Amino acid sequence: GGLSAGHKGFGLAVLIEALTGGLSGFGRADPPAGWGATVFMSLYDPAAFGGEAAFKRQMDHIAEACRNNPPRPGVEKVRMPGDRGMARRAQQLEQGVALHPTIAPGLREAAQQYGLTFPAALG
């Protein structure tokens, strides 16, 4: 597929639509009024197949192969889903969570309602 043909991404998108909207009976063919999210859940136990260790080995290999791939021009690096979130988590555990200036006053007020002291480091 890739950027020129894109058929693999298109096929996956159609599959997701079939599993969510198609199976639920509510989807893109219905009026867009209101919130109409549909959900499809599928659970797999790696132990019932090749085992957890084999699953992790295969997925770690795929993830590293993706990350080591040359990125498109103008893109710093190839990331896997969750990479940015895990990097942010590590940064926030080390340096704290940076709050937008409008958030601290609401937290301070909520803390007072419950007899808690708002930490000075948070503003």
C-alpha positions, 0 to 999 in steps of 0.5 A, a space after each residue: 500500500 504505502 502513501 501511493 496506493 494506501 489499500 492496506 490502510 483502507 482495507 483495515 478501516 473498512 474492517 473496523 467499520 464492519 466490526 463496529 458500525 456493521 455489527 452494532 447496527 448503528 454507524 455511518 449510514 445513520 444520521 450524525 446527530 448526537 453521540 453515536 460511538 460504537 465499540 467492538 471488543 475482541 479478547 485473545 489469550 496468548 497462552 491459547 496460541 503460541 504462548 505469552 513469551 512468544 507473543 512478546 518476542 514477536 511483537 517486540 521484534 515488529 515494534 523495533 523493526 518499525 521504530 528502526 525504519 527510516 521516517 518520511 521526510 520531515 518526520 523526526 522518527 517512527 513511533 509506535 502507538 503509546 511511545 509518546 504517552 510513555 515518554 510523557 509519563 516518564 518525564 512527568 514522573 521525573 519533573 512533575 505534571 505541567 498544568 495549564 494556568 487555568 487548572 490550578 485554581 479549580 483544583 485549589 477550590 476543590 481541595 478546600 471543599 474537602 479540607 485538603 491543602 493544595 500543594 504549593 509547588 502547583 501554584 
